[in-house]
Amino acid sequence: MRVLGIGASPRKGNSEALLDEALRGHPLGEKINLRELELNPCLSCGRCGETAECVFKDGISTLYDRLYDFQGIILSSPIYFGSLAAQAKVFIDRAQFAWAGRHLSTRQLPQGVKAVLMVVAGMRNRPDFFRNAEEIFKIWCSCLDLDYRGGIYFPGIDGLGDVTANDRQRAREAAWLLLRNEGGSPPFSVEIGG
C-alpha cells in the first residue's frame, strides 16, 4: 500500500516525529511537510467551480494532484487553540478544486483511499479538545470521498522531545491497523493516548 504522510507542523517537532514512526511500517510510505511548500490560502474566486482547476499553481495544487497516487493518507498536525495548525487548515481549505473535480467528473480519487488523522497537543485532561480537528478532517474526507479510518490523538505532549517510546509504538501500531485494516475493525471513535 502506498501511504502519504502529510506533516502540518510549522517546525520539526513532536507531530512530525510521530508521523515518521507511523510511516516506518510502510515500505512505500512517503512524507511531505506542508511548511516546505508554497501555501496560498483559498481566495473563494469560484474558478474551480467552473474548471475544477485552482487559480494557484503552487505546492498545494501539486500535492492534491499527487493524492491520486496513494491508497492511504495520514495527516499529522499539532493542535493550536483546539484546532489544526494553520498549514493543515490552508491545505484542507484548498480542497475546493478537488471537490469540484469530483462533481464536474473531471477527476476522481481511486475508491477506497483510507485517511487517518494524527494530532498532538499539550492539553492532557480535555478529550474534547481534539474534537474540532477531528470534525474538520472528517468533513474533508467526506468531501473528497476518502474512507475516514479514525483519529490517533496524543495529549500531554508539549515540549520538543516529549514523545515517549510508548507514543512512538502507538503511532506505528495504530496507523498500521487503521490503514491496513488488520486485526479487526479499525476504531472510528476518538482514540485518546497518554
Secondary structure by P-SEA (a helix, b strand, c coil): cbbbbbbccccccaaaaaaaaaacccccbbbbbcccccccccccccccccccccccccaaaaaaaacccccbbbbbbbbccccccaaaaaaaaaaaaaaaaaaaccccccccbbbbbbbbcccccccccaaaaaaaaaaaaaaacccccbbbbbccccccccccaaaaaaaaaaaaaaaacccccccccccccc
